[in-house]
Amino acid sequence: MLAARLQIAPAMDEPGWHGDGVSLLGLLLVVALLCPLPAVAEAADSQEGELSCLAQTLYWEARTEGRNGMVAVGWVILNRMRDGEYPRRVCGVVKQGRAKPGCRFSYWCDGKPDTPKPDKAWALAQAVAKEMLSSPPPDPTGGAMFQHATSTRAPWSTSRVRTARIGRHVYYR
């Protein structure tokens, strides 16, 4: 392995430099070549995009439900990502269905602006989204991949197994 063979040597102008090793500058150059900054920046942008998609979804779908409701909505997204029938990324799951009628998450295609208010609910949605993407709490929905507000009737709900009611949402597998 390359890293095992590298020896850190003093800089060329320091006492002890004998030309038999790699200077810190040389090591940094090797790392830069092996991991180009645009790829690192792109990965960071992608992670930020996923975090933003999840936080907005938690905010718009469950901002009045508090932490428990946001975690439950987050699990619907995570459960879909793990299933082979849905996209493997948060934004893919959230934005699925816009091209044709039947958006999976109504806020995404309701035609209204999607900019959250800078309030406590938005701060909570961002915190819960970070948690869901790094170390999610247990799934309170029982593996649900579908949800609807209790104030609406979902025609598809009769063909699904109801797994939970959390706040003002009903969850199904």
C-alpha positions as CSV (number, residue, x, y, z in Angstrom):
1,M,0.0,0.0,0.0
2,L,1.3,3.5,-0.9
3,A,0.7,5.0,2.5
4,A,2.6,2.2,4.2
5,R,5.7,3.0,2.1
6,L,5.7,6.7,2.6
7,Q,8.2,8.2,5.0
8,I,7.8,11.7,6.3
9,A,11.1,13.5,5.9
10,P,12.1,17.0,6.9
11,A,11.8,19.7,4.3
12,M,14.8,19.9,1.9
13,D,16.3,22.9,3.6
14,E,16.0,21.4,7.1
15,P,18.9,19.6,8.8
16,G,18.6,15.8,8.3
17,W,17.3,16.0,4.7
18,H,18.9,13.2,2.7
19,G,16.5,12.9,-0.2
20,D,15.2,9.5,1.1
21,G,11.6,10.0,2.0
22,V,8.7,12.2,1.2
23,S,8.3,15.7,2.5
24,L,5.0,16.9,3.9
25,L,4.6,19.0,0.7
26,G,5.1,15.9,-1.4
27,L,2.5,14.0,0.6
28,L,0.0,16.8,0.2
29,L,0.6,16.8,-3.5
30,V,0.0,13.0,-3.7
31,V,-3.3,13.5,-1.7
32,A,-4.4,16.3,-4.0
33,L,-3.8,14.1,-7.0
34,L,-5.6,11.1,-5.6
35,C,-8.6,13.2,-4.3
36,P,-9.2,16.2,-6.5
37,L,-10.9,19.1,-4.8
38,P,-13.7,19.4,-7.3
39,A,-14.8,15.8,-6.4
40,V,-14.6,16.7,-2.7
41,A,-16.6,19.9,-3.3
42,E,-19.1,18.0,-5.4
43,A,-19.6,15.4,-2.7
44,A,-20.1,18.2,-0.1
45,D,-22.6,20.0,-2.3
46,S,-24.5,16.7,-2.8
47,Q,-24.6,16.0,0.9
48,E,-25.8,19.6,1.5
49,G,-28.5,19.1,-1.2
50,E,-29.7,15.9,0.4
51,L,-29.8,17.6,3.9
52,S,-31.7,20.6,2.4
53,C,-34.2,18.3,0.6
54,L,-34.8,16.4,3.8
55,A,-35.1,19.4,6.1
56,Q,-37.5,21.1,3.7
57,T,-39.7,18.0,3.5
58,L,-39.7,17.6,7.3
59,Y,-40.6,21.3,7.7
60,W,-43.4,21.4,5.1
61,E,-44.9,18.0,5.8
62,A,-44.7,18.0,9.6
63,R,-43.7,21.4,11.0
64,T,-46.7,21.5,13.3
65,E,-46.0,17.9,14.5
66,G,-42.9,18.6,16.5
67,R,-39.9,16.3,16.6
68,N,-41.8,13.0,16.7
69,G,-43.8,13.9,13.5
70,M,-40.6,15.0,11.7
71,V,-38.8,11.8,12.6
72,A,-41.7,9.8,11.4
73,V,-41.8,11.6,8.0
74,G,-38.0,11.2,7.8
75,W,-38.4,7.5,8.2
76,V,-40.9,7.3,5.3
77,I,-38.2,8.8,3.1
78,L,-35.4,6.5,4.5
79,N,-37.6,3.4,4.2
80,R,-38.3,4.3,0.5
81,M,-34.6,4.9,-0.1
82,R,-33.9,1.3,1.2
83,D,-36.6,-0.2,-1.0
84,G,-35.6,-1.1,-4.6
85,E,-38.7,0.5,-6.1
86,Y,-37.7,4.1,-5.2
87,P,-34.7,6.4,-5.8
88,R,-31.7,5.8,-3.5
89,R,-31.3,9.5,-2.6
90,V,-33.4,11.8,-0.4
91,C,-34.0,14.4,-3.2
92,G,-34.9,11.6,-5.6
93,V,-37.6,10.2,-3.2
94,V,-38.9,13.7,-2.3
95,K,-39.2,14.9,-5.9
96,Q,-40.5,11.7,-7.4
97,G,-43.8,12.1,-9.3
98,R,-43.5,15.8,-10.3
99,A,-43.2,15.0,-14.0
100,K,-46.6,13.4,-13.9
101,P,-49.6,13.9,-11.5
102,G,-49.2,12.2,-8.1
103,C,-46.4,13.9,-6.2
104,R,-45.3,11.8,-3.3
105,F,-44.8,14.8,-1.0
106,S,-47.5,17.4,-1.7
107,Y,-45.4,20.5,-0.8
108,W,-43.0,19.7,-3.6
109,C,-45.6,20.3,-6.4
110,D,-48.3,22.5,-4.9
111,G,-47.0,25.6,-6.8
112,K,-46.3,27.5,-3.6
113,P,-42.9,28.9,-2.6
114,D,-40.8,26.3,-0.7
115,T,-38.7,28.8,1.3
116,P,-39.2,28.0,5.0
117,K,-39.6,30.8,7.6
118,P,-36.5,31.2,9.8
119,D,-38.4,30.0,12.9
120,K,-38.2,27.3,15.6
121,A,-39.8,24.8,13.3
122,W,-37.2,25.3,10.6
123,A,-34.4,25.0,13.1
124,L,-35.9,21.8,14.4
125,A,-36.4,20.4,10.8
126,Q,-32.7,21.1,10.1
127,A,-31.6,19.4,13.3
128,V,-33.8,16.4,12.8
129,A,-32.7,16.1,9.1
130,K,-29.0,16.0,10.2
131,E,-29.8,13.3,12.8
132,M,-31.8,11.3,10.3
133,L,-28.9,11.3,7.8
134,S,-26.2,10.5,10.4
135,S,-27.6,8.5,13.2
136,P,-31.3,8.1,12.9
137,P,-33.4,7.2,16.0
138,P,-35.6,4.0,15.9
139,D,-38.3,3.9,13.3
140,P,-41.6,4.8,15.0
141,T,-43.6,4.0,11.8
142,G,-43.0,0.3,11.7
143,G,-41.3,0.4,8.3
144,A,-43.9,2.7,6.7
145,M,-43.3,3.9,3.1
146,F,-46.6,5.9,2.8
147,Q,-48.3,8.5,4.9
148,H,-51.2,11.0,4.7
149,A,-52.6,13.6,7.0
150,T,-55.6,12.6,9.0
151,S,-57.5,15.5,7.5
152,T,-57.4,13.9,4.0
153,R,-58.6,10.6,2.5
154,A,-56.1,8.6,0.5
155,P,-57.8,6.2,-1.9
156,W,-54.6,4.0,-1.8
157,S,-54.8,3.5,2.0
158,T,-57.3,0.6,1.7
159,S,-54.7,-1.5,-0.1
160,R,-51.9,-0.8,2.4
161,V,-51.2,-2.1,6.0
162,R,-51.6,0.7,8.5
163,T,-48.6,0.8,10.8
164,A,-48.9,3.9,13.0
165,R,-50.6,7.1,13.7
166,I,-48.2,9.8,14.9
167,G,-49.6,13.3,15.4
168,R,-51.8,14.2,12.5
169,H,-50.4,11.6,10.1
170,V,-51.3,8.0,9.4
171,Y,-48.5,5.7,8.2
172,Y,-48.7,2.6,6.0
173,R,-46.5,-0.2,4.5
